[in-house]
Amino acid sequence: MDGKKFCKDCGAEIAEKAEICPKCGVRQVNTLKAAFDSKEDASGKSRTATLLLCLFLGVLGVHRFYVGKVGTGILWLLTLGFLGIGELIDFIMIIVGKFKDKQGKYVANW
């Protein structure tokens, strides 16, 4: 990628990660949605599988092992998902699309 994109409103050339056009001030595409649209920022792991693993085996940290987070998977296993609180937070993060894999990529693809 060349690091440039164009404003959706005025067409001015802007930085690829710019949220607001410096020329016209129009807010650009939602950065989370843009991360999902970009193949580089999306994980190869299934969001559905991650969600189901978290729902049924979340206290054992299986969903964290699945996305490559072995260290926190072991922590979840030993603490029963921080007594369910960590599991609940992960579940919500997966549903809203903010859960990341070991490489820091969003687990976005259903």
C-alpha positions in Angstrom: 0.0 0.0 0.0 1.2 3.5 -0.7 -0.1 5.0 2.5 -2.6 7.4 0.8 -6.3 7.4 0.2 -8.9 9.9 -0.9 -11.5 11.8 1.1 -15.0 10.3 0.5 -16.5 13.8 0.3 -14.1 16.2 -1.4 -11.7 13.7 -3.1 -8.6 15.3 -1.6 -5.6 13.0 -1.0 -5.2 12.1 2.7 -3.1 9.8 4.8 -4.4 6.2 4.8 -5.2 6.1 8.5 -6.7 9.6 8.7 -10.0 9.7 10.4 -10.8 13.3 9.3 -10.0 15.0 6.0 -7.7 18.0 6.7 -9.2 19.9 3.7 -12.9 19.6 4.3 -13.1 18.2 7.8 -15.4 15.3 7.0 -15.0 12.2 9.1 -13.9 9.2 7.1 -14.8 5.5 7.3 -15.0 4.0 10.8 -11.5 2.7 11.6 -12.8 -0.6 13.2 -14.8 -1.3 10.0 -11.8 -0.4 7.9 -9.8 -2.9 9.9 -12.4 -5.6 9.2 -12.3 -4.7 5.5 -8.6 -4.9 5.3 -7.3 -8.5 4.8 -4.0 -7.5 6.5 -5.8 -6.5 9.8 -8.2 -9.4 10.0 -7.3 -12.6 11.7 -7.6 -15.9 9.9 -9.4 -17.3 12.9 -13.2 -17.8 12.8 -15.2 -15.4 14.9 -18.0 -17.9 15.2 -15.7 -20.6 16.5 -14.1 -18.2 18.9 -17.6 -17.1 20.2 -18.8 -20.7 20.6 -15.6 -21.8 22.4 -15.9 -18.8 24.7 -19.6 -19.5 25.4 -19.2 -23.2 26.2 -15.6 -23.5 27.3 -14.6 -19.9 28.2 -13.9 -20.6 31.9 -11.2 -23.0 30.7 -9.7 -20.4 28.3 -10.2 -22.6 25.2 -11.1 -19.6 23.0 -7.8 -18.0 24.0 -5.8 -21.1 23.1 -7.7 -21.1 19.8 -6.5 -17.6 18.8 -2.9 -18.3 19.9 -2.9 -16.6 23.3 -1.5 -19.5 25.2 -0.2 -17.5 28.2 -3.6 -16.0 29.0 -5.3 -19.3 28.1 -3.3 -21.0 30.9 -4.2 -18.1 33.2 -7.9 -18.5 32.4 -7.6 -22.2 32.9 -6.1 -21.8 36.4 -8.4 -19.0 37.5 -11.6 -20.3 35.8 -11.7 -17.3 33.5 -11.0 -14.9 36.4 -14.1 -16.4 38.1 -16.2 -15.8 35.0 -15.6 -12.1 34.8 -12.8 -12.4 32.2 -14.8 -14.8 30.2 -17.8 -12.4 30.2 -15.5 -9.5 29.0 -14.0 -11.7 26.3 -17.5 -12.8 25.2 -18.6 -9.2 24.8 -15.4 -8.3 23.0 -15.9 -11.1 20.5 -19.5 -10.1 19.9 -18.7 -6.4 19.2 -15.7 -7.4 17.1 -12.9 -6.0 19.3 -11.3 -9.3 20.3 -7.8 -9.8 18.8 -5.6 -12.8 18.2 -1.9 -13.3 19.2 -0.7 -11.2 16.3 -3.0 -8.3 17.3 -5.4 -8.8 14.4 -9.1 -8.6 14.9 -11.0 -11.9 14.9 -13.6 -10.4 12.5 -14.7 -13.1 10.0 -17.9 -14.9 11.0 
